[in-house]
Amino acid sequence: MPDLEFEFSLRPDSDPELDPYVLKFTGKSIVWDDASGSDRVVGEIHGHKLDLAAAIVDGVNQSLLLDSVCPELSEFSQTAFGDDGCNYLQEMADGSMKKQECSGLVYINEITIDPDYRGQRIGSALMGKIGHMVDVEDSIIALKAFPLSPEYGKRVPEADVERVKRFYERLGFTHIGGEFMVKQANLCDTIKKRLAWRKDQPIK
């Protein structure tokens, strides 16, 4: 993997009604390009962090909130969440389904890697930075594991779809229906370290 630098920007949604609950984030992975003598952006990630717990306490309808952010989140909501709050069903090792609660949702809208730098773990590095840069504790991280077609309207080859799914599976994501995948953010290395530290602290 090349030597990377990272830039992340976070800002509240421009809609004042969404502002208290929705944070937009953008991350970039950057390398020094000797040929041009300047920095080069080789990977980008875009998404939203939604404070679902705060919205519920304030009486905001969760479905309406998700619908307001982007159409894809509305589709995700129908796939992942029940009618009784912020939860999703996760298949356990014994085949049973367990309801997982979460206070927040980190939704990744898009991740792109410069074609010249693919296969160098830049996507994994960008995903790994989310836990450092965005407050993901007690949240789920979700995305639609479907690659964008380089030509508008042209069907993406099934091999490319499977490759993308395997990539996210290696990062700990599981399928929940359709093309959607989720990961409990508390399984991220950053959060696991934070929880382990708290566990070792004496009760005051």
Secondary structure, DSSP 8 states (H G I E B T S, - for coil): ----EEEEEEEE-SSTTTTTTEEEEEEEEEEEETTTTEEEEEEEEEEEEE-HHHHHHTT--HHHHHHHH-HHHHHHHHHH--TTSSEEEEE-TTS-EEEEE-SEEEEEEEEEE-GGGTTSSHHHHHHHHHHHHS--TTEEEEEE-----SSTT----HHHHHHHHHHHHHTT-EEEETTEEEEEGGGSHHHHHHHHHHHHS---
